[in-house]
Amino acid sequence: MFVKALKGKIHRATVTDIRVDYPGSLGVDSQLMEAVGILPYEEVLVANVSTGARVETYAIPAEAGSGKIEVLGAAARLFSAGDIVIIMNFGYYSPQEIKDIKPKVVLVDSRNQFQRML
């Protein structure tokens, strides 16, 4: 049996743009993705702190250091530029592995620039 557990998250990022007319996904500054271990096209859960909405989609890398957090496609109807979000991804672990798992958590500033790891 495997257990699904938090692998990493970007905590309290700010949505920089929304684009409904896009095939769908979440554009994320590639430096932030790397810091928490989110791979290109990996599934993410996005929680909108501002509205309570939650969306599952996949992450695509945006320009490194750009601070971009872009909600793309249908999910954009649930978000607005300026919304505060938590971007999470998960992994599946054996009961033995889960004992040693420590999720990578990145805190960002108001421009989505890396501040520190928790």
VEXLUMDO-671568 format. One record per residue (C-alpha): x, y, z; residue number from 1. Coordinates in nm, 3 decimals. Example, Ala and Ser with C-alpha at 12.3 -4.5 7.8 and 13.67 -1.06 7.14 Angstrom:
<rs>
R       X       Y       Z seq
R   1.230  -0.450   0.780   1
R   1.367  -0.106   0.714   2
</rs>
This chain:
<rs>
R       X       Y       Z seq
R   0.000   0.000   0.000   1
R   0.117   0.351  -0.078   2
R   0.021   0.673   0.095   3
R  -0.026   1.004  -0.087   4
R   0.158   1.282   0.096   5
R   0.273   1.638   0.036   6
R   0.598   1.649  -0.161   7
R   0.635   2.026  -0.195   8
R   0.452   2.357  -0.198   9
R   0.491   2.721  -0.288  10
R   0.320   2.904  -0.004  11
R   0.116   3.224  -0.056  12
R   0.225   3.315  -0.407  13
R   0.042   3.590  -0.596  14
R  -0.133   3.520  -0.926  15
R   0.030   3.748  -1.185  16
R  -0.198   3.676  -1.481  17
R  -0.495   3.471  -1.597  18
R  -0.563   3.361  -1.954  19
R  -0.883   3.174  -2.028  20
R  -0.804   3.127  -2.398  21
R  -0.524   2.877  -2.341  22
R  -0.532   2.496  -2.350  23
R  -0.496   2.485  -1.971  24
R  -0.234   2.453  -1.699  25
R  -0.048   2.669  -1.449  26
R   0.258   2.867  -1.552  27
R   0.506   2.884  -1.263  28
R   0.845   3.055  -1.237  29
R   1.082   2.765  -1.310  30
R   1.314   2.860  -1.021  31
R   1.026   2.812  -0.777  32
R   0.930   2.482  -0.942  33
R   1.286   2.357  -0.905  34
R   1.310   2.472  -0.543  35
R   1.013   2.256  -0.439  36
R   1.070   1.969  -0.681  37
R   0.777   2.024  -0.919  38
R   0.864   1.878  -1.258  39
R   0.736   2.021  -1.588  40
R   0.385   1.890  -1.658  41
R   0.356   1.737  -1.310  42
R   0.014   1.751  -1.146  43
R  -0.041   2.029  -0.891  44
R  -0.324   2.132  -0.664  45
R  -0.379   2.508  -0.651  46
R  -0.567   2.647  -0.352  47
R  -0.692   3.002  -0.389  48
R  -0.656   3.160  -0.045  49
R  -0.848   3.465  -0.165  50
R  -1.164   3.276  -0.274  51
R  -1.141   2.922  -0.139  52
R  -1.139   2.765  -0.488  53
R  -0.922   2.457  -0.547  54
R  -0.810   2.333  -0.887  55
R  -0.604   2.038  -1.003  56
R  -0.397   2.100  -1.314  57
R  -0.037   2.062  -1.426  58
R   0.258   2.299  -1.399  59
R   0.449   2.437  -1.694  60
R   0.772   2.629  -1.643  61
R   0.769   3.006  -1.685  62
R   1.083   3.214  -1.721  63
R   1.327   3.164  -1.433  64
R   1.324   3.455  -1.188  65
R   1.017   3.613  -1.353  66
R   0.790   3.559  -1.054  67
R   0.515   3.450  -1.293  68
R   0.220   3.253  -1.159  69
R  -0.025   3.233  -1.449  70
R  -0.355   3.047  -1.431  71
R  -0.433   2.926  -1.782  72
R  -0.740   2.776  -1.947  73
R  -1.072   2.700  -1.779  74
R  -0.922   2.729  -1.429  75
R  -0.862   3.098  -1.497  76
R  -1.235   3.156  -1.441  77
R  -1.181   3.074  -1.071  78
R  -0.886   3.310  -1.018  79
R  -0.799   3.677  -1.062  80
R  -0.465   3.851  -1.091  81
R  -0.361   3.943  -0.738  82
R  -0.519   3.638  -0.572  83
R  -0.303   3.462  -0.313  84
R  -0.251   3.091  -0.383  85
R  -0.083   2.783  -0.243  86
R   0.061   2.550  -0.508  87
R   0.104   2.193  -0.384  88
R   0.222   1.867  -0.531  89
R   0.214   1.520  -0.387  90
R   0.395   1.190  -0.409  91
R   0.312   0.830  -0.328  92
R   0.521   0.672  -0.056  93
R   0.546   0.339   0.119  94
R   0.472   0.337   0.493  95
R   0.847   0.304   0.551  96
R   0.934   0.598   0.325  97
R   0.669   0.829   0.470  98
R   0.846   0.827   0.808  99
R   1.141   1.015   0.654 100
R   0.956   1.249   0.419 101
R   0.998   1.620   0.477 102
R   0.810   1.830   0.220 103
R   0.993   2.120   0.056 104
R   0.806   2.441   0.135 105
R   0.905   2.772  -0.024 106
R   0.793   3.110   0.104 107
R   0.782   3.393  -0.149 108
R   0.748   3.769  -0.125 109
R   0.472   3.979  -0.286 110
R   0.655   3.958  -0.623 111
R   0.686   3.577  -0.599 112
R   1.057   3.592  -0.537 113
R   1.209   3.317  -0.325 114
R   1.245   3.423   0.039 115
R   1.325   3.106   0.230 116
R   1.254   2.739   0.278 117
R   1.048   2.626   0.577 118
</rs>
